[in-house]
Amino acid sequence: MEGKCERTNFVITFCNAKIISVAMPDQAPIPVSFMMLFSGGGGEALVPVRSTTDRAAVSIFYAAETKLLNRTLSFIVAAGMLALLSIVALLLFWRAVNS
């Protein structure tokens, strides 16, 4: 139905799309969102795809196939940074409590 990607600070790209079923037009559109680091859409078409094992699972081909490695690494980097920040915050809290 509609989709767009927005790049922020030349580092993070957020993509949002709404997928509507051709077979069931009365069904509500399914929102799909994903994030990528250090990569942009480059004008790539946001083509909807459906899982062969779970018919309710839909995504964007660009997110599911083309940029899957980038999205996986983006998740690992973001989770690692969050974990590191949490550890630093806990160490600072522990130091403040013990002083």
ABEGO torsion letter per residue (X at the ends): XBBBBBBBGGABBBBBBBBBBAABAABBBBBBBBBBBGBBAGGBBBBBBBBAABAABBBBAAAAAAAAAAAAAAAAAAAAAAAAAAAAAAAAAAAAAAX
